[in-house]
């Protein structure tokens, strides 16, 4: 991704010379003549570096630098001016400007300084991100990934985490939207808690008091003051999961909270200031809900400052096996006979299955399978029949019991399931051991071994 550079200078000639120089160097560049325009752009976009003139028509460079710092305390800024003033230089450096240039300056020197600033900023961001990951080793393990798609998501998380802006996370059910939201919070500089609420799980009549709280006596049953989640999350992050289900009557109050950074508890006569980073998540098409009149357009655009799409598992198949192995380690610790690995044929089933329930379905499958497997490898016979039917293409005649009965002979049960699988595969292929082995995803020699063990011959399936 190309670094994003913003130039703020009221002299058209200077702006254009710098812009063309940096574009040739491979940067994405935006130019503005006023500080006000630049600050509004920063509120809605990712910026990697500012180059600002010290004298602007609407504010001086120090005021603009202060506004930039309020939005992002760590964003690198290079200050340029035609007026060599030691006091101005010291003030800019006190406000943590990264560099200071006096007009006229050599463009090659500017390019070198821009490159150095961006390299240092990228290194700082990576170090910060790694420190947060080390500090948060207890975070949900669904962060395991290998795919380029998820690497892009994590790169975007790094870029937006340090900003205060709202984030909209979209993706199918079970992809790990809350995991990404937690990572944004933990990677940020916010010291308050991470708080989440499922907007679809709370009745509309209670959602307002859950979000904004109420004062004593506000309504029947309000016998004490109750803090809303905005106050609970003060200084931290509030995740509004299933935001598409937010009732229409609550939407304008949420919009006001975002715009003014204040809330009014039910029954209160005064506003309460809150400092909350808001993240919304949904598996719905919010724009379609806007068009159908079920979601406010102005609220949608307030939430949609930064958009993170978490891809479904079928679009990042490189993550399936690392996730499965991680879940296997996690859940096999709960059984007396730990399962150490996925059998090769199980790996093939996992890679072929479409996982409509995404990461959540994968973990639930592993949880069930570790209870059914008696060996130190997880084999396909321990998997649910619906997964095998879609991944392998044959039905399973023996369904595992919903509850484990007392005295279950697990080894005998496994042998029964394996024999039924082999019989079905041989019947389907009219006794072709090679094709049956391909269907079962096992070596032909393994199939021959089990056929001898169960007294089966290819001849009996050729009719």
Secondary structure, DSSP 8 states (H G I E B T S, - for coil): ---EEEEE-S-HHHHHHHHHHHHHTT-EEEEESSHHHHHHHHHHS--SEEEEESB-SSSBHHHHHHHHHHH-TT-EEEEEESS--HHHHHHHHHTT-SEEEESS--HHHHHHHHHHHHHHHHHHHHHHHHHHHHHTTTS-GGG----HHHHHHHHHHHHHHTS---EEEE--TTS-HHHHHHHHHHHSS--S-EEEEETTTS-HHHHHHHHHEE-TTSSTT--S-EE-HHHHTTTSEEEEETGGG--HHHHHHHHHHHHHSEE--BT-SS-EE---EEEEEESS-HHHHHHTTSS-HHHHHHHTTEEEE---GGG-THHHHHHHHHHHHHHHTTSSS---EE-HHHHHHHHHS--TTHHHHHHHHHHHHHHH--SSEE-GGGS-HHHHHHHT----SS---SS--TT--HHHHHHHHHHHHHHHHHHHTTT-HHHHHHHHTS-HHHHHHHHHHHT--GGGG--
